[in-house]
Amino acid sequence: MGLLHRRLFRLNDRLARLAEEERLAAAELEVHRHLDDDARRDAAVGGPIDREDARDTASDVARFERLVDGLQEERRRLEAKRDRLFARLG
């Protein structure tokens, strides 16, 4: 097996791990979105502690959105690299 094939195998392994990371992060993002929704509703009728909780959950949502966006960007970059390697095979 040549160097190009080994690089493709490693790249495909990395893409598989990245897809799992992305799936898990997206699932956790959904949990945080639900928590944020509840916290915002509580803050609308509650006091300062509820508003502080809503700020915290909103920042958690933003953090996980950035994480998912970063993983998706990494996946797109690696897929483009894989496509270039496949083109060299052809």
Residue pairs with C-beta under 8 A, 6 or more apart in sequence:
4 85
4 88
4 89
7 85
8 82
8 85
8 86
8 89
11 78
11 81
11 82
11 85
12 82
14 78
15 75
15 78
15 79
15 82
18 71
18 74
18 75
18 78
19 75
21 71
22 68
22 71
22 72
22 75
25 64
25 67
25 68
25 71
26 68
28 64
29 61
29 64
29 65
29 67
29 68
32 57
32 60
32 61
32 64
33 61
35 57
35 60
36 54
36 57
36 58
36 60
36 61
39 50
39 53
39 54
39 56
39 57
39 58
40 54
40 57
40 58
42 50
42 53
42 54
43 50
43 51
43 53
43 54
